Amino acid sequence: GALCSQWPYCRKRCSYCNFNKYVVPAADEEAMGACLVQEARTLLHLSQVQRWVCGGVWAVWGVPFGTHPQPSHPLPCSITSVFFGGGTPSLASPRTIAAVLEAVAGAAYLPAGAEVTLEANPGSAGTTRLASFRAAGVNRLSIGVQSLDDAELRLLGREHTAAEALGAVEAARGLFPGRTSIDLIFGLPGQSQDAWARGLEVALGLCDDHVSLYQLTLERGTALAAQVWGGALPAPPQDLLADMYQTARAMLVAAGFRHYEVSNFARKGAVSTHNLSYWRAEQYIGVGPGAHGRFVPRGEGSCSREARVQTLEPDAWMQEVRSRGHGTRRRVVLSLLEQLEEVLALGLRTDEGVTHERWGHFSPHLSLQAVFGAPGEAEDLQQQGWLVLDGG
């Protein structure tokens, strides 16, 4: 499975964001880092991901670690990828990132070269700092550019300028060539299709091989939503949003990108293996305040897949981690029907769809053909061209 570690702190709250993030005068990084390490170890043990090495070692700050004897029968479980999200994880010290990776490699098999992604804001993504993250074990960067227009950035409440974003992407591409992703947002109040197309053209001139496009969602409790709903800013028409999406898709495909997921585009094979693990309904462990996970806690003797959510507020989460090793606030055993619904809802976001093989892992006795090939609504969807059911 995969592991996602959440850093909950930000310098400021953007006008559109309702993520679980906290703006504090000074974060206690030592305490937060120690608890991230402790929870990672605890949940890896609960998931019974075992340790073994299949050639090569993992190194942090030039020091190899995670070297464990290889059993005669290698176990199938390992951590396939690690993702540092947030909040703004690029505000954390590279040594904190290194400590979490060392904990993962000490409690599980983390293959040499496994994808390790760090989300970064342009304001905390200077060349020297990024080089330190690379030395800590990060090998892929996801930069929250969001826009290359200063007026739009101010509307979104971002702390960086377009020039700073350009500089951050350039620095990242030099350190993480072929493994630098940028995020862009469209559908801002007052944004025209032409302005969006021009901004995307500039982005295509500087981006690497992965781009994520997100339509702005007005979330309750955010400053931007209050402005739009209060009439101070215009709400973009739905047809305009659809046109923006189709324009972006056409431009990216023409530039050699594969539209491999609803919001994600990659070329030269630079897909996000970590995010693919979500869309393929694989197991993943969520570590940190507000993190989500989906795994079987075999360490407790369970054989059932659970949905887990960690405590939201950082101080409360740290207190729980110190007292019982983890801050899981809610855990729900997923029924087979709920698991199949997730397999479909997530898999249909991708261009590969839901394969017969993947469906069979969850439903060995009820095939995709039996579910979607039978007369009824599914057949109507196939006839209308909304659903394809084939040998794959």
BADREN-647168 format. One record per residue (C-alpha): residue number from 1; residue in three letters; chain; x, y, z. Coordinates in Angstrom, 3 decimals. Example, Ala and Ser with C-alpha at 12.3 -4.5 7.8 and 13.67 -1.06 7.14 Angstrom:
<pts>
PT	1	ALA	A	12.300	-4.500	7.800
PT	2	SER	A	13.670	-1.060	7.140
</pts>
This chain:
<pts>
PT	1	GLY	A	0.000	0.000	0.000
PT	2	ALA	A	0.822	3.698	-0.025
PT	3	LEU	A	1.380	6.104	2.852
PT	4	CYS	A	0.320	9.761	3.058
PT	5	SER	A	1.707	12.028	5.773
PT	6	GLN	A	-0.119	15.297	6.502
PT	7	TRP	A	1.653	18.477	7.658
PT	8	PRO	A	-1.208	20.653	8.983
PT	9	TYR	A	0.386	24.099	9.130
PT	10	CYS	A	0.275	27.006	6.663
PT	11	ARG	A	1.539	30.589	6.704
PT	12	LYS	A	-1.925	31.860	5.774
PT	13	ARG	A	-5.342	30.592	4.777
PT	14	CYS	A	-6.142	31.040	1.096
PT	15	SER	A	-9.538	32.525	0.271
PT	16	TYR	A	-10.845	29.309	-1.362
PT	17	CYS	A	-9.376	26.647	0.917
PT	18	ASN	A	-11.299	24.588	3.474
PT	19	PHE	A	-8.631	21.913	3.996
PT	20	ASN	A	-7.656	20.884	7.511
PT	21	LYS	A	-4.936	23.507	7.947
PT	22	TYR	A	-3.821	25.735	10.807
PT	23	VAL	A	-2.051	29.098	10.891
PT	24	VAL	A	-0.046	29.396	14.121
PT	25	PRO	A	2.615	31.903	15.274
PT	26	ALA	A	5.202	29.140	15.640
PT	27	ALA	A	4.617	25.436	15.070
PT	28	ASP	A	6.332	23.011	17.460
PT	29	GLU	A	8.060	21.126	14.678
PT	30	GLU	A	9.988	18.808	16.972
PT	31	ALA	A	6.781	17.607	18.650
PT	32	MET	A	4.854	17.328	15.370
PT	33	GLY	A	7.701	15.444	13.686
PT	34	ALA	A	8.053	13.007	16.586
PT	35	CYS	A	4.322	12.270	16.526
PT	36	LEU	A	4.286	11.766	12.746
PT	37	VAL	A	7.086	9.232	13.163
PT	38	GLN	A	5.315	7.481	16.050
PT	39	GLU	A	1.961	7.260	14.270
PT	40	ALA	A	3.579	6.026	11.052
PT	41	ARG	A	5.256	3.196	12.966
PT	42	THR	A	2.061	2.307	14.822
PT	43	LEU	A	-0.178	2.189	11.746
PT	44	LEU	A	2.408	0.309	9.682
PT	45	HIS	A	2.510	-2.285	12.451
PT	46	LEU	A	-1.306	-2.445	12.531
PT	47	SER	A	-1.384	-3.007	8.785
PT	48	GLN	A	1.276	-5.727	9.157
PT	49	VAL	A	3.349	-4.419	6.290
PT	50	GLN	A	6.549	-6.362	6.805
PT	51	ARG	A	10.180	-5.390	6.334
PT	52	TRP	A	12.365	-6.862	3.623
PT	53	VAL	A	14.863	-5.657	1.073
PT	54	CYS	A	15.088	-6.624	-2.577
PT	55	GLY	A	18.325	-5.002	-3.666
PT	56	GLY	A	19.512	-1.519	-2.833
PT	57	VAL	A	19.017	0.537	0.298
PT	58	TRP	A	17.250	3.769	1.141
PT	59	ALA	A	19.465	6.672	2.160
PT	60	VAL	A	18.705	9.889	3.987
PT	61	TRP	A	21.280	12.667	4.226
PT	62	GLY	A	23.723	10.246	2.594
PT	63	VAL	A	23.345	7.637	5.366
PT	64	PRO	A	21.893	4.248	4.315
PT	65	PHE	A	19.153	2.787	6.455
PT	66	GLY	A	16.309	0.318	6.175
PT	67	THR	A	18.705	-2.554	5.381
PT	68	HIS	A	17.078	-5.707	6.678
PT	69	PRO	A	17.688	-9.380	5.902
PT	70	GLN	A	15.717	-10.642	2.944
PT	71	PRO	A	13.629	-13.723	3.795
PT	72	SER	A	13.695	-16.753	1.549
PT	73	HIS	A	10.087	-16.013	0.538
PT	74	PRO	A	9.700	-12.244	-0.036
PT	75	LEU	A	6.454	-10.924	1.369
PT	76	PRO	A	4.010	-9.228	-1.037
PT	77	CYS	A	3.432	-6.181	1.177
PT	78	SER	A	5.464	-3.026	0.885
PT	79	ILE	A	5.056	0.733	0.855
PT	80	THR	A	4.807	1.563	-2.831
PT	81	SER	A	4.853	5.363	-2.443
PT	82	VAL	A	4.945	8.130	0.158
PT	83	PHE	A	3.161	11.459	-0.216
PT	84	PHE	A	3.670	14.516	2.014
PT	85	GLY	A	0.527	16.653	1.848
PT	86	GLY	A	-1.013	19.389	3.911
PT	87	GLY	A	-1.241	22.165	4.854
PT	88	THR	A	2.087	23.208	3.430
PT	89	PRO	A	4.607	20.408	3.964
PT	90	SER	A	7.373	22.445	2.301
PT	91	LEU	A	7.287	24.576	5.485
PT	92	ALA	A	8.493	21.556	7.456
PT	93	SER	A	12.201	21.017	7.947
PT	94	PRO	A	13.837	18.594	5.480
PT	95	ARG	A	15.064	16.706	8.556
PT	96	THR	A	11.434	16.126	9.617
PT	97	ILE	A	10.677	14.708	6.175
PT	98	ALA	A	13.791	12.532	6.424
PT	99	ALA	A	12.756	11.259	9.875
PT	100	VAL	A	9.331	10.154	8.602
PT	101	LEU	A	10.916	8.370	5.631
PT	102	GLU	A	13.408	6.667	7.936
PT	103	ALA	A	10.534	5.501	10.162
PT	104	VAL	A	8.687	4.095	7.133
PT	105	ALA	A	11.786	2.304	5.861
PT	106	GLY	A	12.455	0.942	9.344
PT	107	ALA	A	8.935	-0.442	9.793
PT	108	ALA	A	8.213	-1.590	6.222
PT	109	TYR	A	9.858	-2.319	2.907
PT	110	LEU	A	10.336	0.961	1.068
PT	111	PRO	A	11.932	0.098	-2.277
PT	112	ALA	A	14.850	2.155	-3.512
PT	113	GLY	A	13.410	4.609	-6.008
PT	114	ALA	A	9.842	4.427	-4.665
PT	115	GLU	A	7.922	7.600	-5.490
PT	116	VAL	A	8.220	10.140	-2.649
PT	117	THR	A	6.222	13.299	-3.371
PT	118	LEU	A	6.252	16.584	-1.473
PT	119	GLU	A	3.634	19.281	-1.977
PT	120	ALA	A	5.233	22.723	-2.072
PT	121	ASN	A	4.151	26.338	-2.307
PT	122	PRO	A	6.290	28.630	-4.488
PT	123	GLY	A	7.011	30.844	-1.477
PT	124	SER	A	8.803	27.996	0.308
PT	125	ALA	A	10.412	26.352	-2.720
PT	126	GLY	A	13.785	28.039	-3.213
PT	127	THR	A	16.601	26.111	-4.871
PT	128	THR	A	18.600	25.527	-1.663
PT	129	ARG	A	15.563	24.337	0.261
PT	130	LEU	A	14.418	22.043	-2.543
PT	131	ALA	A	17.918	20.546	-2.748
PT	132	SER	A	17.694	19.763	0.968
PT	133	PHE	A	14.347	18.010	0.444
PT	134	ARG	A	15.918	15.960	-2.343
PT	135	ALA	A	18.760	14.978	-0.006
PT	136	ALA	A	16.117	13.985	2.560
PT	137	GLY	A	14.647	11.429	0.140
PT	138	VAL	A	12.016	13.373	-1.829
PT	139	ASN	A	12.143	12.530	-5.546
PT	140	ARG	A	8.957	14.168	-6.857
PT	141	LEU	A	7.537	17.642	-6.301
PT	142	SER	A	3.966	18.944	-6.616
PT	143	ILE	A	3.913	22.753	-6.753
PT	144	GLY	A	0.768	24.736	-5.950
PT	145	VAL	A	1.106	27.331	-8.711
PT	146	GLN	A	-2.708	27.727	-9.077
PT	147	SER	A	-2.384	30.707	-11.459
PT	148	LEU	A	0.216	32.691	-13.374
PT	149	ASP	A	-1.750	35.930	-13.156
PT	150	ASP	A	-1.022	38.213	-10.178
PT	151	ALA	A	-4.597	39.526	-9.986
PT	152	GLU	A	-5.975	35.980	-9.880
PT	153	LEU	A	-3.413	34.995	-7.244
PT	154	ARG	A	-4.526	37.921	-5.067
PT	155	LEU	A	-8.169	36.853	-5.509
PT	156	LEU	A	-7.236	33.346	-4.373
PT	157	GLY	A	-5.364	34.731	-1.388
PT	158	ARG	A	-2.068	33.141	-2.433
PT	159	GLU	A	1.108	34.509	-0.858
PT	160	HIS	A	3.275	34.166	-3.983
PT	161	THR	A	3.436	36.127	-7.228
PT	162	ALA	A	3.463	34.792	-10.776
PT	163	ALA	A	7.183	35.561	-11.011
PT	164	GLU	A	7.876	33.577	-7.839
PT	165	ALA	A	5.870	30.662	-9.222
PT	166	LEU	A	7.895	30.704	-12.435
PT	167	GLY	A	11.126	30.719	-10.440
PT	168	ALA	A	9.993	27.855	-8.207
PT	169	VAL	A	9.027	25.673	-11.156
PT	170	GLU	A	12.330	26.376	-12.883
PT	171	ALA	A	14.273	25.468	-9.726
PT	172	ALA	A	12.209	22.326	-9.211
PT	173	ARG	A	12.688	21.120	-12.786
PT	174	GLY	A	16.435	21.457	-12.359
PT	175	LEU	A	16.394	19.283	-9.241
PT	176	PHE	A	13.511	16.928	-10.098
PT	177	PRO	A	13.600	16.650	-13.908
PT	178	GLY	A	10.604	14.771	-15.261
PT	179	ARG	A	9.128	14.567	-11.746
PT	180	THR	A	7.798	18.057	-11.151
PT	181	SER	A	4.031	18.575	-11.203
PT	182	ILE	A	2.119	21.857	-11.147
PT	183	ASP	A	-1.426	22.563	-9.939
PT	184	LEU	A	-3.665	25.085	-11.708
PT	185	ILE	A	-7.181	26.303	-10.825
PT	186	PHE	A	-9.807	27.456	-13.319
PT	187	GLY	A	-13.318	28.819	-13.037
PT	188	LEU	A	-12.467	31.846	-10.900
PT	189	PRO	A	-15.106	34.595	-10.494
PT	190	GLY	A	-14.820	36.915	-13.487
PT	191	GLN	A	-12.315	34.709	-15.318
PT	192	SER	A	-12.893	34.487	-19.080
PT	193	GLN	A	-12.184	31.521	-21.301
PT	194	ASP	A	-9.602	33.562	-23.232
PT	195	ALA	A	-7.774	34.533	-20.028
PT	196	TRP	A	-7.740	30.896	-18.934
PT	197	ALA	A	-6.395	29.763	-22.315
PT	198	ARG	A	-3.647	32.416	-22.249
PT	199	GLY	A	-2.598	31.420	-18.742
PT	200	LEU	A	-2.552	27.762	-19.688
PT	201	GLU	A	-0.396	28.544	-22.727
PT	202	VAL	A	2.147	30.230	-20.439
PT	203	ALA	A	2.000	27.247	-18.072
PT	204	LEU	A	2.671	24.845	-20.940
PT	205	GLY	A	5.797	26.810	-21.728
PT	206	LEU	A	7.257	26.245	-18.264
PT	207	CYS	A	5.749	23.016	-16.945
PT	208	ASP	A	7.430	19.647	-16.689
PT	209	ASP	A	5.586	16.406	-17.551
PT	210	HIS	A	2.650	16.464	-15.099
PT	211	VAL	A	-0.178	18.978	-14.724
PT	212	SER	A	-3.192	18.870	-12.384
PT	213	LEU	A	-6.189	21.061	-13.246
PT	214	TYR	A	-8.868	21.771	-10.681
PT	215	GLN	A	-12.133	23.584	-11.194
PT	216	LEU	A	-12.640	26.028	-8.343
PT	217	THR	A	-15.114	24.717	-5.792
PT	218	LEU	A	-16.803	27.273	-3.570
PT	219	GLU	A	-16.600	25.752	-0.100
PT	220	ARG	A	-18.808	26.798	2.781
PT	221	GLY	A	-16.882	28.797	5.366
PT	222	THR	A	-14.325	30.251	2.950
PT	223	ALA	A	-13.876	33.945	2.212
PT	224	LEU	A	-14.270	33.486	-1.539
PT	225	ALA	A	-17.549	31.602	-1.188
PT	226	ALA	A	-18.932	34.351	1.048
PT	227	GLN	A	-18.013	36.978	-1.567
PT	228	VAL	A	-19.679	35.075	-4.411
PT	229	TRP	A	-22.768	34.041	-2.473
PT	230	GLY	A	-23.074	37.565	-1.089
PT	231	GLY	A	-23.088	39.035	-4.602
PT	232	ALA	A	-19.747	40.844	-4.357
PT	233	LEU	A	-18.221	38.565	-7.014
PT	234	PRO	A	-19.881	36.866	-10.014
PT	235	ALA	A	-20.384	33.108	-10.134
PT	236	PRO	A	-19.068	31.637	-13.406
PT	237	PRO	A	-21.774	29.982	-15.566
PT	238	GLN	A	-21.678	26.169	-15.755
PT	239	ASP	A	-21.397	26.180	-19.556
PT	240	LEU	A	-18.339	28.441	-19.321
PT	241	LEU	A	-16.727	26.069	-16.828
PT	242	ALA	A	-17.346	23.144	-19.182
PT	243	ASP	A	-15.823	25.091	-22.080
PT	244	MET	A	-12.752	25.934	-19.971
PT	245	TYR	A	-12.279	22.272	-19.132
PT	246	GLN	A	-12.599	21.162	-22.751
PT	247	THR	A	-10.230	23.917	-23.894
PT	248	ALA	A	-7.630	22.826	-21.364
PT	249	ARG	A	-8.008	19.181	-22.306
PT	250	ALA	A	-7.545	19.950	-26.007
PT	251	MET	A	-4.462	22.117	-25.377
PT	252	LEU	A	-2.789	19.567	-23.101
PT	253	VAL	A	-3.485	16.598	-25.358
PT	254	ALA	A	-2.101	18.583	-28.304
PT	255	ALA	A	1.048	19.189	-26.219
PT	256	GLY	A	1.555	15.438	-25.792
PT	257	PHE	A	-0.142	14.917	-22.444
PT	258	ARG	A	-2.213	11.849	-21.637
PT	259	HIS	A	-5.480	12.705	-19.876
PT	260	TYR	A	-5.179	9.808	-17.469
PT	261	GLU	A	-7.574	11.015	-14.754
PT	262	VAL	A	-10.376	13.583	-14.574
PT	263	SER	A	-8.072	16.324	-13.258
PT	264	ASN	A	-4.636	14.967	-14.161
PT	265	PHE	A	-2.459	14.975	-17.272
PT	266	ALA	A	0.956	13.383	-17.813
PT	267	ARG	A	3.403	12.836	-20.654
PT	268	LYS	A	6.450	10.603	-21.009
PT	269	GLY	A	4.946	8.212	-18.458
PT	270	ALA	A	5.096	10.731	-15.603
PT	271	VAL	A	1.820	9.647	-13.975
PT	272	SER	A	1.512	9.934	-10.193
PT	273	THR	A	1.841	6.372	-8.939
PT	274	HIS	A	0.728	7.469	-5.477
PT	275	ASN	A	-2.547	8.970	-6.668
PT	276	LEU	A	-3.105	5.992	-8.951
PT	277	SER	A	-3.073	3.817	-5.831
PT	278	TYR	A	-6.127	5.768	-4.593
PT	279	TRP	A	-7.957	5.517	-7.904
PT	280	ARG	A	-7.193	1.792	-8.117
PT	281	ALA	A	-8.660	1.305	-4.632
PT	282	GLU	A	-5.403	-0.021	-3.213
PT	283	GLN	A	-4.626	0.171	0.496
PT	284	TYR	A	-3.195	3.381	1.890
PT	285	ILE	A	-2.255	4.582	5.344
PT	286	GLY	A	-3.018	8.144	6.411
PT	287	VAL	A	-0.689	9.705	8.990
PT	288	GLY	A	-1.101	13.096	10.650
PT	289	PRO	A	-3.959	15.430	11.669
PT	290	GLY	A	-7.052	14.870	9.528
PT	291	ALA	A	-5.441	12.184	7.369
PT	292	HIS	A	-7.645	9.520	5.751
PT	293	GLY	A	-6.730	5.870	5.220
PT	294	ARG	A	-8.076	2.622	3.783
PT	295	PHE	A	-6.418	-0.568	4.986
PT	296	VAL	A	-6.935	-3.894	6.735
PT	297	PRO	A	-5.633	-3.735	10.344
PT	298	ARG	A	-4.312	-7.301	10.364
PT	299	GLY	A	-2.213	-6.496	13.408
PT	300	GLU	A	-5.459	-6.501	15.408
PT	301	GLY	A	-6.524	-9.821	13.894
PT	302	SER	A	-8.958	-8.184	11.480
PT	303	CYS	A	-9.553	-9.291	7.893
PT	304	SER	A	-11.846	-6.379	7.026
PT	305	ARG	A	-10.919	-3.212	5.159
PT	306	GLU	A	-11.522	-0.074	7.188
PT	307	ALA	A	-11.966	3.610	6.400
PT	308	ARG	A	-9.969	5.601	8.969
PT	309	VAL	A	-9.850	9.316	9.767
PT	310	GLN	A	-7.298	10.825	12.135
PT	311	THR	A	-8.146	13.525	14.686
PT	312	LEU	A	-8.301	16.931	12.990
PT	313	GLU	A	-6.825	19.418	15.488
PT	314	PRO	A	-3.016	19.109	15.732
PT	315	ASP	A	-2.613	19.509	19.516
PT	316	ALA	A	-5.408	17.020	20.257
PT	317	TRP	A	-3.975	14.637	17.659
PT	318	MET	A	-0.496	14.822	19.195
PT	319	GLN	A	-1.906	14.127	22.654
PT	320	GLU	A	-3.656	10.997	21.352
PT	321	VAL	A	-0.529	9.814	19.521
PT	322	ARG	A	1.550	10.176	22.672
PT	323	SER	A	-1.002	8.291	24.777
PT	324	ARG	A	-1.882	5.386	22.448
PT	325	GLY	A	0.472	5.509	19.491
PT	326	HIS	A	-1.990	6.901	16.951
PT	327	GLY	A	-4.680	9.553	16.603
PT	328	THR	A	-7.390	7.603	14.787
PT	329	ARG	A	-10.639	9.362	15.646
PT	330	ARG	A	-13.040	7.416	13.419
PT	331	ARG	A	-12.838	3.944	11.905
PT	332	VAL	A	-15.564	2.275	9.868
PT	333	VAL	A	-15.510	-1.294	8.574
PT	334	LEU	A	-16.422	-1.113	4.883
PT	335	SER	A	-19.039	-3.537	3.617
PT	336	LEU	A	-18.397	-5.352	0.344
PT	337	LEU	A	-20.973	-3.108	-1.352
PT	338	GLU	A	-19.223	0.032	-0.072
PT	339	GLN	A	-15.884	-1.279	-1.304
PT	340	LEU	A	-17.290	-2.038	-4.763
PT	341	GLU	A	-18.876	1.418	-4.919
PT	342	GLU	A	-15.440	2.935	-4.179
PT	343	VAL	A	-13.752	0.740	-6.793
PT	344	LEU	A	-16.228	2.006	-9.402
PT	345	ALA	A	-16.397	5.662	-8.342
PT	346	LEU	A	-12.625	6.002	-8.252
PT	347	GLY	A	-11.778	3.772	-11.196
PT	348	LEU	A	-14.182	5.540	-13.534
PT	349	ARG	A	-12.203	8.745	-12.942
PT	350	THR	A	-9.304	7.237	-14.909
PT	351	ASP	A	-8.772	6.504	-18.580
PT	352	GLU	A	-7.991	2.880	-17.767
PT	353	GLY	A	-11.368	2.448	-16.080
PT	354	VAL	A	-12.023	-0.532	-13.829
PT	355	THR	A	-10.306	-3.660	-15.102
PT	356	HIS	A	-11.828	-7.104	-14.764
PT	357	GLU	A	-8.744	-8.137	-12.793
PT	358	ARG	A	-9.032	-5.296	-10.257
PT	359	TRP	A	-12.758	-5.871	-9.849
PT	360	GLY	A	-12.032	-9.559	-9.255
PT	361	HIS	A	-9.807	-8.754	-6.273
PT	362	PHE	A	-12.843	-7.309	-4.510
PT	363	SER	A	-15.606	-9.372	-6.121
PT	364	PRO	A	-14.370	-12.819	-7.211
PT	365	HIS	A	-17.914	-14.252	-7.423
PT	366	LEU	A	-19.714	-11.413	-9.214
PT	367	SER	A	-18.014	-10.299	-12.424
PT	368	LEU	A	-18.189	-6.922	-14.129
PT	369	GLN	A	-19.963	-8.695	-16.992
PT	370	ALA	A	-22.627	-9.948	-14.588
PT	371	VAL	A	-23.124	-6.481	-13.123
PT	372	PHE	A	-22.987	-4.316	-16.249
PT	373	GLY	A	-23.804	-6.751	-19.022
PT	374	ALA	A	-27.263	-7.555	-17.722
PT	375	PRO	A	-30.316	-5.834	-19.247
PT	376	GLY	A	-31.450	-2.645	-17.581
PT	377	GLU	A	-29.923	0.723	-16.821
PT	378	ALA	A	-26.346	-0.415	-17.539
PT	379	GLU	A	-27.357	-1.636	-20.991
PT	380	ASP	A	-29.043	1.707	-21.688
PT	381	LEU	A	-25.852	3.516	-20.682
PT	382	GLN	A	-23.840	1.357	-23.059
PT	383	GLN	A	-26.227	2.009	-25.929
PT	384	GLN	A	-26.030	5.759	-25.303
PT	385	GLY	A	-22.234	5.644	-25.311
PT	386	TRP	A	-21.782	6.621	-21.661
PT	387	LEU	A	-20.414	3.253	-20.586
PT	388	VAL	A	-17.997	0.861	-22.281
PT	389	LEU	A	-17.761	-2.777	-21.220
PT	390	ASP	A	-15.132	-4.763	-23.118
PT	391	GLY	A	-12.498	-7.441	-22.618
PT	392	GLY	A	-10.331	-5.069	-20.571
</pts>
